[in-house]
Amino acid sequence: MKIQFQCDYNEGAHPLILQRLAETNYVQTPGYGEDEFCAHARELIRSACKAPEADVHFLVGGTQTNATVIASALRPHQGVVCAETGHINVHETGAVEHTGHKVLALPATDGKITAAQVANALQGHHDDVNFEHMVQPGMVYISLPTEFGTIYSLAELAAISDVCRKWAVPLFVDGARLGYGLTSPRCDVTLPDLARLADVFYIGGTKQGALFGEAVVITSDTLKKDFRYHIKQNGGMLAKGRLLGIQFETLFTDNLYFDMAAHAIRLAQRIHDAFAAKGIPFHVDSPTNQQFPILTESQRAALDRDFVSDFWCRLDEDHCCVRYCTSWATKDEAVDRLVAAIQSL
């Protein structure tokens, strides 16, 4: 059987989560996230973020979370600014547009946009004589890490935050792989930094050890109002909300969330080093759990015999970029086999 490296949600959930779900299976609780487990998980997340006044809500998946957060923040005539490679612009089947809001895409470099680009977009709309005939930028969306595994530095994040606050436009950070970003040795952003600089962000569980679930953290008082109405309207209010609370309670106990992420980063670095040692270039320099080597067709075919990767893009007739992902569940033995195969190319 082939070993799968194409994504970071191939496996089920961390055994401690399954154990805790089994232990609490017959405990009776209120529904819709108003149970004791969700309450405790919220407190653990507020403490980790050093944001005691933050609102914390639990949703089921990333696309649902992105669409719900964005739709809750925007007025009917507004859209959301993001990188052209952003998940909401490329891989969510128009979910944001389905809510009635346009995605306003900007050119990206390695998946990132800059504060200057955001400022130019906001200023450009304001200065256009036809501004009332155009979709108004009403929110800025970025991912950490980005879809290319790259990360925003603290200085870059603070600069974007400053622009957003100057224009009174909320900053939303997609954290579907947040732990894999924050534990990268090249990341100088922390959870408290994120809570301070973003108006709303989420902590991904689906890709990081949970069966499913994302934890939305809202620090903006304006965005807090009526958010549960939006969750319900968008189908995100899980009746058995305890299932989400128990998972995040477990993830944020004894540093499990970050320990799992660090494990994935360590193994991804081994894969990176193996490709680099063979002189194989990378499409983008990713310091997180996603690696993007550029392979010839023969190299790709050789590795595809025993491993599953994710085709990313074709560069020319004989070269393409593929993605290798590690996760909280990736085993050292699996990486040993991949490294040996890379060395034998």
QUIRA-V567162 format. One record per residue. N is the residue number from 1. RES is the residue in three letters. SS is DSSP state (H for helix, E for strand, L for the rest). OMEGA is omega in radians with two decimals (999 if undefined). NEAR is the number of other C-alpha atoms within 12 Angstrom. Layout:
<<N;RES;SS;OMEGA;NEAR> <N;RES;SS;OMEGA;NEAR>>
This chain:
<<1;MET;L;-3.13;9> <2;LYS;L;3.06;15> <3;ILE;E;-3.02;26> <4;GLN;E;3.06;30> <5;PHE;L;-3.00;38> <6;GLN;L;3.13;27> <7;CYS;L;-3.09;31> <8;ASP;L;3.07;38> <9;TYR;L;3.11;29> <10;ASN;L;-3.07;25> <11;GLU;L;-3.10;25> <12;GLY;L;-3.10;22> <13;ALA;L;3.10;31> <14;HIS;L;-3.11;31> <15;PRO;H;3.13;20> <16;LEU;H;3.08;26> <17;ILE;H;3.12;32> <18;LEU;H;3.12;22> <19;GLN;H;-3.11;15> <20;ARG;H;3.09;27> <21;LEU;H;3.12;27> <22;ALA;H;-3.12;15> <23;GLU;H;-3.06;12> <24;THR;L;-2.99;19> <25;ASN;L;-3.07;16> <26;TYR;L;3.06;10> <27;VAL;L;3.13;18> <28;GLN;L;-3.12;14> <29;THR;L;2.94;22> <30;PRO;L;3.14;18> <31;GLY;L;2.98;20> <32;TYR;L;3.05;28> <33;GLY;L;-3.12;33> <34;GLU;L;-3.09;27> <35;ASP;L;-3.09;25> <36;GLU;H;-3.12;24> <37;PHE;H;3.08;32> <38;CYS;H;3.13;34> <39;ALA;H;3.13;27> <40;HIS;H;3.11;26> <41;ALA;H;3.11;35> <42;ARG;H;-3.14;41> <43;GLU;H;3.11;27> <44;LEU;H;-3.13;31> <45;ILE;H;3.08;39> <46;ARG;H;3.14;32> <47;SER;H;3.13;22> <48;ALA;H;-3.13;28> <49;CYS;H;-3.01;32> <50;LYS;L;-3.10;21> <51;ALA;L;-3.04;28> <52;PRO;L;-3.12;20> <53;GLU;L;-3.10;20> <54;ALA;L;2.95;35> <55;ASP;E;3.13;34> <56;VAL;E;-3.14;40> <57;HIS;E;-3.12;46> <58;PHE;E;3.06;52> <59;LEU;E;-2.95;47> <60;VAL;L;-3.04;41> <61;GLY;L;-3.03;35> <62;GLY;H;-3.13;36> <63;THR;H;3.09;34> <64;GLN;H;-3.13;37> <65;THR;H;-3.14;46> <66;ASN;H;-3.11;49> <67;ALA;H;-3.11;40> <68;THR;H;-3.14;43> <69;VAL;H;-3.07;50> <70;ILE;H;-3.14;49> <71;ALA;H;-3.12;35> <72;SER;H;-3.03;37> <73;ALA;H;-2.99;38> <74;LEU;L;2.96;34> <75;ARG;L;-2.99;20> <76;PRO;L;-3.07;20> <77;HIS;L;-3.02;22> <78;GLN;E;3.06;32> <79;GLY;E;-3.08;38> <80;VAL;E;3.12;45> <81;VAL;E;3.09;46> <82;CYS;E;3.04;41> <83;ALA;E;3.13;33> <84;GLU;L;3.11;27> <85;THR;L;-3.06;29> <86;GLY;L;-3.08;39> <87;HIS;H;-3.11;36> <88;ILE;H;-3.12;43> <89;ASN;H;-2.97;34> <90;VAL;H;-2.90;20> <91;HIS;L;-3.14;16> <92;GLU;L;3.01;21> <93;THR;L;3.11;16> <94;GLY;L;-3.09;21> <95;ALA;H;3.13;27> <96;VAL;H;3.10;37> <97;GLU;H;3.12;25> <98;HIS;H;3.08;22> <99;THR;L;3.11;29> <100;GLY;L;-3.09;22> <101;HIS;L;-3.10;32> <102;LYS;L;2.98;31> <103;VAL;E;-3.10;40> <104;LEU;E;-2.97;32> <105;ALA;E;3.08;29> <106;LEU;E;3.07;30> <107;PRO;L;-3.08;21> <108;ALA;L;2.99;23> <109;THR;E;-3.09;22> <110;ASP;L;3.07;26> <111;GLY;L;-3.04;32> <112;LYS;E;2.96;36> <113;ILE;L;-3.07;36> <114;THR;L;3.07;33> <115;ALA;H;3.13;34> <116;ALA;H;3.10;22> <117;GLN;H;-3.14;27> <118;VAL;H;3.13;41> <119;ALA;H;3.13;29> <120;ASN;H;3.13;22> <121;ALA;H;-3.13;35> <122;LEU;H;3.12;34> <123;GLN;H;-3.13;21> <124;GLY;H;3.09;18> <125;HIS;H;-3.12;25> <126;HIS;H;-3.05;20> <127;ASP;H;-3.10;15> <128;ASP;L;-3.11;16> <129;VAL;L;-3.13;11> <130;ASN;L;-2.98;12> <131;PHE;H;-3.11;18> <132;GLU;H;3.09;14> <133;HIS;H;-3.05;12> <134;MET;L;3.08;20> <135;VAL;L;-3.11;27> <136;GLN;E;3.05;32> <137;PRO;E;-3.06;41> <138;GLY;E;-3.14;37> <139;MET;E;3.03;44> <140;VAL;E;-3.11;51> <141;TYR;E;2.98;50> <142;ILE;E;3.09;50> <143;SER;E;3.08;44> <144;LEU;L;-0.08;47> <145;PRO;L;3.07;39> <146;THR;L;3.11;40> <147;GLU;L;3.09;40> <148;PHE;L;3.11;39> <149;GLY;L;-3.14;42> <150;THR;L;-3.08;35> <151;ILE;L;3.02;44> <152;TYR;L;3.04;40> <153;SER;L;3.10;28> <154;LEU;H;3.13;24> <155;ALA;H;3.13;19> <156;GLU;H;3.14;27> <157;LEU;H;3.14;38> <158;ALA;H;3.13;24> <159;ALA;H;3.10;24> <160;ILE;H;3.11;40> <161;SER;H;3.13;37> <162;ASP;H;3.12;26> <163;VAL;H;-3.13;29> <164;CYS;H;-3.11;34> <165;ARG;H;3.06;25> <166;LYS;H;-3.09;17> <167;TRP;L;-3.14;24> <168;ALA;L;3.11;19> <169;VAL;L;-3.10;36> <170;PRO;E;3.07;38> <171;LEU;E;-3.12;46> <172;PHE;E;-3.14;46> <173;VAL;E;3.06;47> <174;ASP;E;-3.11;43> <175;GLY;L;-3.13;43> <176;ALA;L;3.10;43> <177;ARG;L;-2.95;50> <178;LEU;H;-3.13;45> <179;GLY;H;3.13;44> <180;TYR;H;3.06;49> <181;GLY;H;-3.03;43> <182;LEU;H;-3.13;40> <183;THR;L;3.07;31> <184;SER;L;3.12;37> <185;PRO;L;-3.12;22> <186;ARG;L;3.14;23> <187;CYS;L;3.09;29> <188;ASP;L;3.08;22> <189;VAL;L;3.09;31> <190;THR;L;3.06;30> <191;LEU;H;3.09;32> <192;PRO;H;3.06;24> <193;ASP;H;-3.11;28> <194;LEU;H;3.13;44> <195;ALA;H;-3.14;38> <196;ARG;H;-2.99;31> <197;LEU;H;-3.14;33> <198;ALA;L;3.06;45> <199;ASP;L;3.10;40> <200;VAL;E;3.06;45> <201;PHE;E;3.03;46> <202;TYR;E;-3.12;48> <203;ILE;E;-3.05;53> <204;GLY;E;3.04;46> <205;GLY;L;-3.05;48> <206;THR;L;-3.11;40> <207;LYS;L;-3.01;38> <208;GLN;L;2.93;48> <209;GLY;L;3.10;43> <210;ALA;L;2.98;44> <211;LEU;L;3.13;31> <212;PHE;L;3.01;36> <213;GLY;L;3.08;40> <214;GLU;E;-3.13;43> <215;ALA;E;-3.14;50> <216;VAL;E;3.13;49> <217;VAL;E;-3.11;47> <218;ILE;E;3.11;42> <219;THR;L;3.14;33> <220;SER;L;3.12;28> <221;ASP;H;3.14;17> <222;THR;H;-3.09;19> <223;LEU;H;3.13;33> <224;LYS;H;-3.00;25> <225;LYS;L;3.02;18> <226;ASP;L;-3.07;19> <227;PHE;H;3.12;32> <228;ARG;H;3.04;28> <229;TYR;H;-3.13;20> <230;HIS;H;3.09;28> <231;ILE;H;-3.12;32> <232;LYS;H;-3.09;23> <233;GLN;H;-3.13;19> <234;ASN;L;3.05;28> <235;GLY;L;-3.06;20> <236;GLY;L;-3.09;34> <237;MET;L;-3.08;30> <238;LEU;L;3.14;29> <239;ALA;L;3.08;22> <240;LYS;L;-3.08;26> <241;GLY;L;3.09;33> <242;ARG;H;-3.12;38> <243;LEU;H;3.08;40> <244;LEU;H;-3.13;46> <245;GLY;H;-3.14;46> <246;ILE;H;-3.12;42> <247;GLN;H;-3.13;45> <248;PHE;H;3.02;50> <249;GLU;H;3.14;36> <250;THR;H;-3.13;35> <251;LEU;H;-3.08;43> <252;PHE;L;3.00;35> <253;THR;L;3.09;24> <254;ASP;L;3.03;15> <255;ASN;L;-3.07;19> <256;LEU;H;-3.08;26> <257;TYR;H;-3.07;41> <258;PHE;H;3.07;33> <259;ASP;H;3.11;26> <260;MET;H;-3.13;38> <261;ALA;H;3.13;37> <262;ALA;H;3.07;32> <263;HIS;H;-3.14;30> <264;ALA;H;3.14;42> <265;ILE;H;3.14;40> <266;ARG;H;-3.12;30> <267;LEU;H;3.09;37> <268;ALA;H;3.12;41> <269;GLN;H;3.08;32> <270;ARG;H;3.12;32> <271;ILE;H;3.10;41> <272;HIS;H;-3.08;38> <273;ASP;H;3.13;27> <274;ALA;H;3.09;28> <275;PHE;H;-3.12;30> <276;ALA;H;-3.14;22> <277;ALA;H;3.08;20> <278;LYS;L;-3.14;22> <279;GLY;L;3.14;16> <280;ILE;L;-3.09;26> <281;PRO;L;-3.14;24> <282;PHE;E;3.10;33> <283;HIS;L;3.11;28> <284;VAL;L;-3.12;27> <285;ASP;L;-3.10;26> <286;SER;L;3.11;38> <287;PRO;L;-3.06;37> <288;THR;L;-3.00;46> <289;ASN;L;3.08;50> <290;GLN;E;3.12;45> <291;GLN;E;-2.98;45> <292;PHE;L;3.11;40> <293;PRO;E;3.04;41> <294;ILE;E;-3.04;33> <295;LEU;E;2.92;37> <296;THR;E;3.14;22> <297;GLU;H;3.14;21> <298;SER;H;3.09;16> <299;GLN;H;3.13;26> <300;ARG;H;3.14;29> <301;ALA;H;3.14;22> <302;ALA;H;-3.13;20> <303;LEU;H;-3.12;31> <304;ASP;H;3.12;27> <305;ARG;L;-3.05;17> <306;ASP;L;-3.05;22> <307;PHE;E;3.09;29> <308;VAL;E;3.06;26> <309;SER;L;-3.12;33> <310;ASP;E;3.07;25> <311;PHE;E;-3.08;26> <312;TRP;E;3.11;25> <313;CYS;E;3.08;19> <314;ARG;E;-3.10;17> <315;LEU;E;3.01;18> <316;ASP;E;-3.03;12> <317;GLU;L;-3.06;12> <318;ASP;L;-3.09;16> <319;HIS;E;3.04;24> <320;CYS;E;3.06;28> <321;CYS;E;3.05;30> <322;VAL;E;-3.14;36> <323;ARG;E;2.98;37> <324;TYR;E;-3.13;45> <325;CYS;E;2.89;47> <326;THR;L;-3.13;47> <327;SER;L;3.07;46> <328;TRP;L;-3.03;40> <329;ALA;L;-3.12;34> <330;THR;L;-3.10;37> <331;LYS;L;3.09;22> <332;ASP;H;-3.11;22> <333;GLU;H;3.11;14> <334;ALA;H;3.12;27> <335;VAL;H;3.05;33> <336;ASP;H;-3.12;19> <337;ARG;H;3.10;23> <338;LEU;H;3.13;38> <339;VAL;H;3.12;29> <340;ALA;H;3.12;22> <341;ALA;H;3.11;24> <342;ILE;H;-3.12;31> <343;GLN;H;-3.11;22> <344;SER;L;3.13;15> <345;LEU;L;999;23>>
